[in-house]
Structure formats: structure tokens, C-alpha cells
Amino acid sequence: MSTLKVNTIQNTSGTSSASTESITNSCKAWVNFNGTGAVAIRAGYNVSSITDNGTGDYTVNFISPIKDSNYCILTTGIVITDQGSSFALAPVVPSGPSTGPVLLKTTTQVRVKSRRETDYDISECNVSIIR
């Protein structure tokens, strides 16, 4: 097995350091936040804030824009007090009047929603953006 240890990653000309924004297939943003009561970020990278849009409905706002909106959204959630039913934390895909489903994600934000039988605030929300 090999080990790679570096202090700086540079572009091919050696003139500048590469950041995760310039490295394809890397995590561009992630956040762990409290989705109940006063919504608050516990830890994260490239996330400026979380907007609470209502019960179980959150918008993750990025500090630096993502290159384009063709990114992968990974979501997980933890419910501290289990009420005996499953839940989902997923990107919001509302139906448009004539265009069909529209995913609510842009280069500056993504909207996610948690549900059980109805919209539901969950204790720990995790969202990662890969591009």
C-alpha cells in the first residue's frame, strides 16, 4: 500500500495551488445541522447558512458557488426520538404547472425536505454536495 503526503497541490504549470473547487469529483460543500427548533449549523464546509422554510423544509446556502448545478446531493438524517415510522430527507422536487418536476437546486443553494407521513423536523440533517 502507498501513502501520499503533500502540503500543496498545484496545477500542471506549478504556478498556483488547486482548491477543492477546482478538483473534479470532490466534496464542494457539506453541512451537519439541527433541523428542530432554532435551525443551527453544527459543522460544515462552504455553507453560509440554512434557511428554515417551514416544517421539515430547509435551504442550504453556499459560501462559494458550485461550478454548475450538475452536482450530486447526498442526504442523511437522524431522528433522536423515534416515533416508529420511517422518514426521508431528500432534495425538493415540486411539480410545475406545465413543465413537470423541477429540482430546486442552483449553483448557490439547494432545498431539501424531510418527511414521515407529513413534513417533519428532524434532529440531525446532513447534506453533502459532490461535483
KOLZA-783713 format. One record per atom (N, C-alpha, C): x, y, z. Coordinates in steps of 0.1 Angstrom, whole numbers, plus 5000, padded with zeros to 4 digits. Layout:
BEGIN
XYZ...
//
This chain:
BEGIN
500849885000500050005000500950125000500550234993501250354992500550465000501350555005500850675012501250795005500350885003500551014996500551125007501651195008501651305018502151435010501251535010501651655004501251775012501851895010501452015017500652105007500952094994500352174984500052094971498952114966498652054953498652174943499452164932499552274923498952234909498652334901498252304887499452254879499252204867500352144859501452234856501252364856502352464853503052494866502552454878503152474891503052624896502152694890502052844893501052874904500052784907499052804917498652684923498152694936497652584943496252554938495852424938494552384935493652374948492452414947491552404958490552294955489652264965488652164962487652204952487552344950486652394940487152354926488452344924489052324911489252174909489152094919489351944917488051884915487851814903486651744899486451624908485251594910484851474918485251484933485051604938485351624953484151684959484251684973483151744980483251894980482251964974482252104973481652184984480752114992480152165003479552055011479452075025478751975033478352055046477351995052476852065064476151955073476351975086475551895096474852005104473451995104472752105112471552045119471152115130470052085138468752135130467852045127466652075120465452095128465652105141464452125150464652255158463552315161463552445169464352555161465352615167466152715160467152635152466952635139467852565130469252625131470252535133471652585135472652495129473652545123474752465117475652415129475952285129476852235139478252235133478452195121479752195114479452195099480452235091480252235077481452295069481352295056482352345047481652415036481952535033481352605021479852625023479352635035477952665037477852785046477152885041477053015049475853015059474752945055473552945064472552845059471652815068470452725065469252815066468352815056467152885057466052785061465252815072464152735076462952785069462452705059461352745051459952695057460052625068458852565074459152435079458152355084458452225090459052135080460252085084461051985076461452035062461552165060461852225047463052325049464152295043465352375045466052405032466752525032467552565020468952575026469852505019471352515023471952615013472552725019473152835011474652815011475252824999476752804998477452934999478652935005479553055005480053084991480752984985481252994971480352914962479952974951479052904942479752774936478952674934479352554928479452584913480352514906480652534892479452544883478552444885477252444878476252364887475052344882474052274891473952124887475052074881475051924878475751844888475551884901476151814912475351704918475951624926475251514933474951564947473751534952473351574965473151444974473951434984473851324993473151375006472151305011471451355023471351235033471451265046471151165056470451245068469751175076469251245088469051145099469051205111468851125123467751175132466851085136465751125144466051075158466251165168466651125181465451055188464251105187463051045193462350975182462550835181461850765170460350745173459550775164458150765166457650635158458550545154458150425149457850415134458150525127457950525112459150575105459350535093460550585085460350725081461450785077461450925072462450935060462351045053463251075042463751215043464951245040465551375038466051375024465451455015465751455001465651584995466251604983466051734976464651754972464151874972462751914969462651904954461551834949461251824935459751854934459351984933457952014932457552004917456251984915455751974901455352114897455852154885455552284879454252264871453552374869452252374862452252314848453352344841453352294827454652224823455652244832456952184828457352054835456452014845456751894852457751914864458351814869459151834881460351924878460652004888461852094888462652084901463852044900464652024912465152164917464952194929465252324935466752324939467652334929469052344932469652434922470552524927471252614919472752614922473552694916474952704920475152764934474152834939474352894952473552834964472652744961471852684971471152554967470652474976469852354973468852344985467652304981466552294990466252144993466152115006465851975010464751975019464051855019462851845028462851705035462451705047462351585055460851545057460551415056459151375057459051245064457951225071457451095076456151085068455051075075453851075068453451215063454051315070453851455067455251525068455351645065456651715067457051705082458351695085458851665098460151725101460351795112461651845116462451725121463751715117464551605123465751665130466251595140467251645149468551665142468951575133470251595127470151575112470451685105470351685090471851685085472151615074473451615068473251625053473951715047473851735033475251755027475551675017476851685010476651714996477551794990477551824975478851774969478651684959479851634952479751684938480951724932480951774918482351754913
//
